[in-house]
Amino acid sequence: MTNTSHNLDARQERVWLGMPLALVAGYIAIVFCMTGDGIEQAFLSKYLVDLGFTKEHASLVFTVYGLAAAISAWLSGVLAEMFTPRRVMLCGITWWLVFHACFLHFGLERLSLPMTALCYGIRGFAYPLFFYGFFVWVVQVAPPARLASAIGWVWAMFTVGYGIVGSYLPSFTVPKFGFLPTLWMSMAWVAVGGIIILFLRPSKQVAPASTNKLAELSKGLTLIFEDRNIGLALITRIICNLSLFGFPVIMPLFYTSSEVGFTTEQWIRIWGTFFLIQPMSNIVWGLIGDRIGWMRQMRWVGFVGCGTATLLFYFLPVHFHNNTPVAVIAALLFALTVTSFVPMGAIFPVMAPKHKGAAVSVQNLGGGLANFCGPALATILLPHGGTRSVVIAYAVLYFAAAVLTLFIRVDQPRHLRTADLIEH
């Protein structure tokens, strides 16, 4: 190897607290893209009901979206390995912009439930391409022993955009401009993210896979059945984000109901608080997970902790009617526990080192199915037991997943000293 190539490789693997420095611009792009994608998540279900749709119709729209996102998430890992993450990300951003415009114009502006569900669902194929495409990019670049830390930064940028900016911004723009102009505004954020990715060209990127494309694509499904650990890990991956994707469907209506008593603006800011600490907690949990063990952290803080926090997010506001500090405490507890799942993204490529793209696709499939199953459970249970039944179902599944982790075996790479995580 020449000195030049050695220097390129060294620069490519330089990290700061686990973040690959070669992809800093990509991390920033994720903030912009996920801001645009997340602007509607705190108010869309309520807006659909205000337009005249029923709660069940609103839940159905989210369910269709989640199904599309699940399919796309499964494909995104292998596609990124086949065609390079950058190309897949640019494809996803373009797709998002086109079908978001269709969703607003042909669906919401014309009050058409079929077009709303169809266009929003088709748009659901887009975000996994640019988010999980970047996820694969990080997996390709980051050293294995620092993978959870690098992924922690991915989720930190996700929550800065999708959670913090995407939640707080509408609390100011909706009262001033309205719901629909706020939704049109989101396109500018995604477009800026696309421009950053367009000019992002690190010194080194893993070339597209030269293997048979159909075989590589199918590997993202067959791994589930060939490897018992990956199959079990997929189930836990689905469960870990159920409430994260289910709460935007049921909680805007619940928190603004007479039973709880918050206004829409108050709820949006409470939901924004849920994301406020996540950039730091994602990074911290990634570093801690690399030190104390990925599965141990996810079992106790993740599944047991998040199951408990999910229940508190519902029952505390019911008991303390219209009490903002109590609601904020519930949101913060939920945030601290749900972010401890950061190592989930690291265990899949470690369990299948010869098929990292396919393994990441399985992980992404789990995330996409969580996006589908969270709203789907709400759609099934809301007409029968209301919001409470949905929340209890989420919590029970979290506790069951904690037990399931006892049967998953992961050979975690060697832990590093804290000083080794910072390189200049």
N, C-alpha and C positions, 0 to 999 in steps of 0.2 A: 504494500500500500504506500502511495506517495505521501509526502508531508502535507501536500495540499488537501488530498482527500481525507487524511487523518484529521486535519484542522477543521474541515467541514463537518466530519462526524462528531468531533468534540463540541463544536459550536451548536450542532443540532441537539445534543443531549444535555446542554447546560440547563440547569433548573434553578429556580428560586422558590424555596419552600414548597417544592414539588411541582411547580409550574414549568413546563418546557418553554424556555425563553424564545425559541424560534417561532412559537405560535401565539405570541402575545396579541398580535393584531386579530387573530382568529377568535381569541377569547373576547376581545372588545366587540367584534362583529356579532357574536352570540348575544351580547347584551342588547344590541339594537334589534336584531331579528326577533328575540323572544319578548322584547317590549311590545313590538307591533303585534305579535301573535297573542300576547296576554292581556291586551287592553280590555277586551270584552269579557274576560273570564269572571270578573266580580259582579257584573250586572246583566249579562246577556239573558240569563234565564228569567230574571224579573222583567226585562224589557220585552221579551217575547210574550209574557203574560199580559203586560200593559197594552201590547198591540192587539190583544184579543185571543191569543192562543191559550190553551189550557196548560196546567202544570205538567200533565202527562205529555202533551205535545212538545213542550220545552225539553222535557227529559228525553223524549224520543229523538229530537234534533241532536242532542249531545251524544246519545247512544250511537246514532248513525256516524257521527263524526269520530267517535272513539273506535268504531269498527274499522273505518278507513285508516285511521292512524295506526291501529294494530297491524294491519296488513303491510302498510308502508314501513313501519318500524322493523318488522321482520326482514323486509327486503333491503333496507338501507345499509346494514352492515356489510353484506356480501356485495351489493352494488358499489359501495365505496371502495372495497378492496379490488373489485373488477375494473372500475373506471376511474379511480382516484377519488378521495374525499372531496377535493375542491370542485370537480365537475359535478358531483352529485349534489353538493351544497348549492351551487349556482342554479342547477335544475330545480331544486326545491324552492328556492327563493322566487324564481320566475313563476313557477306553478302557483305559489301562494298569492302573489300579486294579482294574477289573472283571475283566479277563482274567488278571491276575496271580493273583488269588484263585482263579479257575477252574483255572489251571495247577497251583497248589499242592494244591487240594482234590481235583479230579477226576483229576489226573495223578499227581503224586508220592505223595500220601497213599494212593492206591489202586494204586500200582505199575503203571499202565497206560501202555504205550508209545504207543499211538495217541492217547490223550487228552493225554499229556505233549507230544507233538509238535504236536498240533492247537492246544491252548490256548497253548502257548509261541509257536507260530508266529503265531497271531492276535494275541497280545500284541506281536509284532514290528512290527505296523502302527502301534503307538502312539508309540514314542519318536521316530521321525522327525518326527511331527507337532509335538511340543512343542520338540524341539531345532532342527530345520531351519526350523520356523515362526519361532522367535526369530532364526535366521540371516537370514531375509528381512527381519525387522524392522530388524536392524542395517544391512543393505544399503540399506534405504529411508532411514535416518536419517544414516548416516555420509557425510562428504564423500568423493568418489571417490579423491582423492589419498591419503587416509588409510585406505582400505578394508582393506588387509592388516593394518594395526595394529589396527583395530576387530575384525576377524575373529580376530586373535591373542588378543584378550581373550576371545572366545567359546570358543575352544579351551582357553584357560587355565582358565576356569570349568568346562568339560567335564572336564578332567583333575583338577581339585581334587575334583570330585564322583565321577566315574566311576572315576578312577584312584587318588587318594590315600585319600580317606575310604572309597570303595567297596572298596578292596583291604585297607587296614589294619584297618578295623573288624571284618570277619569273622575276622581272625587272633586277635581277643580274644573275640568273641561265640560263634564256633563251638566252641572248646574248653569254654566255660562253659555254653552253652545248647543247642548242637547246630545242625546244618545247617538243619533245617526252621524252627525258631523264628527263626533269622537271616533266612531268606527272607520270613517273615511280617512281620518288623520293617521290611523295606525299604519297605512300603507307607506307613509314617508319613512317610518322607522325601519321597516323591513328593507326598503329600497337602499337606505344608507348602509345597512349590514351587507347587502349584496355588493355594493360598490367596494367595501373594504375587502371582501373575499375575492373580488375580481382582481385586485392588485396584490393579494397575499401570495407570495411565491417564496417559501422558505428555501434555504440552500439545498435541502435534500428532502425528497418525498418518496415513499415506497412506490415503486412502479405498479401499474395494473397487473393483476394476477394473470399468469399465462396459462393456467389450467383450464380445462373444459368449463365454460361458463355455466352451462346447465347443471353439471355435476356440482360445481361450487355453490350454485344457488340452492340446490336441493340439500346440500350439506347443512344449511341453516335450519332445516327441518329434521333431517335424519339424526343429527346429533342428540336431539331430545330423547330418542328411543335407543340410541346406541350407548349412551352414557347415563347411567342411573343418577349420578350426582348432578348432571346438567338438567335432567328431567325434574328432579326435586327442587333444584335451585330456581327453575323456571316458575314453579308454583309459588315459591316464596317471593319471587320478583313481581308476580302479578299482585299478590296480596299487599306488598309493602306500600304501594301508592294508591290503594283503593279510596281512602278518604281524601287524599290530595286531589283526585280527579272527581270524586263524588260530591264533595262539599260545595264546589261552585254551582252545582245543580240544585241542591236542597237548602243550603244555608242562607243565600240571599233572601229567599222567601220566608224562611223560618225566623231569622233575626229581625226582619222588618214586619213580622206579624204582630198582632195585638198581644200574643202570649209573651213576647220578649220586649218589643216596644222601641227598637232602634229605627232611625230614618235610613234611607238608602245611602246617603253620604256617610253617616256614622258607620254603617256596616262595611262600606268600601274601605274606610280607613282602618277598621278593625282587621279586615282581611289583609290589608297592606302591612299592618303590624306583624302579622303571622310571617310575612316574608322578610321583615326588616332585619332580623338577626341572622337570617339564613346564609348570606354570603360568608360571614365569619364562621358560623357553626359548621357549614359544609367543609371549609378548609380545615378547621380544628378537628372535626371527626375523621377526616381523611388521614391527618397526621397521627391521631390517636389510634385509629384502626390499624395503620401500618405498624404500630408499636405493640399494642396489646392483643391483636388478633382480630381479623375481619369478622369471623362468624360469632365470636363471643360478644363483640360490640353490637352486632345486629340482632342477636338473640335477645339480650336483656334490655338494652336501651331502645333498640328498634321495635321489635315486635311486642314485647311486654310493655315497654314504655309508651309506644304509640297507641296500642290498644287502650291503655288507661287514659291517655290524653284525648283520644277520640271521644270517649264517653264524657269526659269533663267539658269538652268543647260544646256539647249539647246540654248537659245537666246543670252546669254552673249558671249559664244565662237564664235557664228556666227558674232556678231557685232565687237568683239575685236579679230581679226584673230590671231591665234598662240600666244596668250598672256597667259603665264603660270600663273602669279599672279591672273588674272581675273578668269581663269579656277579653280584655287585653292579656291578662294573666293566662287565661285558657288558650289563647292564640299562641302565646310565647311557649307554653309547655308543649303544645302540638308541634311547633317549629323545632324545638330542641330535640324532640324524639324522632321526628320524621327525617331529619337531616342525618341521623346516625346510620342511615341505609347507604351512605356514600360508597362503602366498599363493595356493594352489590355489583357495581359495574366492573370491578377488578377480578372477581372470582371466576367469571365465565371464560375470559381468554386464558387465565391461568390453568383452568381445568382442561382446556383444549388448545395447547400451545401450537400445534401444527395446523390448526384451522381457526386462527384468531378472528378473522372476518366473520366466519360462520358462527363462532361462539358469541361474538358481539351481536350478531343478528338475533340469536336466541334471547339474549339479554334485552335487546330492543323490542322483540316480540312481547316479552313479559311486560315491559313498560307500556307498549301499545295496548295490550289486553287489559292492563289496569285502567287505561284511559277509556276502554270500552266497558269493562265490568263494573267500575264505580258507578257511572250513570245507569247502566243496565239494571243493577240491583235496585237502584232508586226507582226506576221505571216499574219494576215488578212489585216492590214492596210498598211504595207510597199509597196506592189506592186501598191497601188493606190495613196497614198499621201506622201509616203516617211517617213523619221524619224520625220519630223515636225508633221505629222498627229497623229503619235503614242504618242508623248509627249503631245500634246493638249488633246488627249483622256484621258490620265492618269490624267491630271490636272482637267479636267471637272468632272471626277469621284471623285477626292478628294474633290472638293467643294460640290458636291452632298452629299457625306458622312457626311460632316460637318452639313448639314441640318438634315440628318437622325439621328444624335446623339441626337437631341432635343427630340426624341420620345422613347429613351431608358432609363429605370429606373434601377438604381443600388443602393442598400443599402450598401454604403461603410462602412467598420468597422471604429470604433472610431479612430480619429487621435491621434498620440502620440507626446509627447514632443520630441524634437531632442535628448535630453540627454538619453531618453529611448531607442533609437535605437542602443546605444553602451553598450554592457554588457560584463563583464569580468568574 
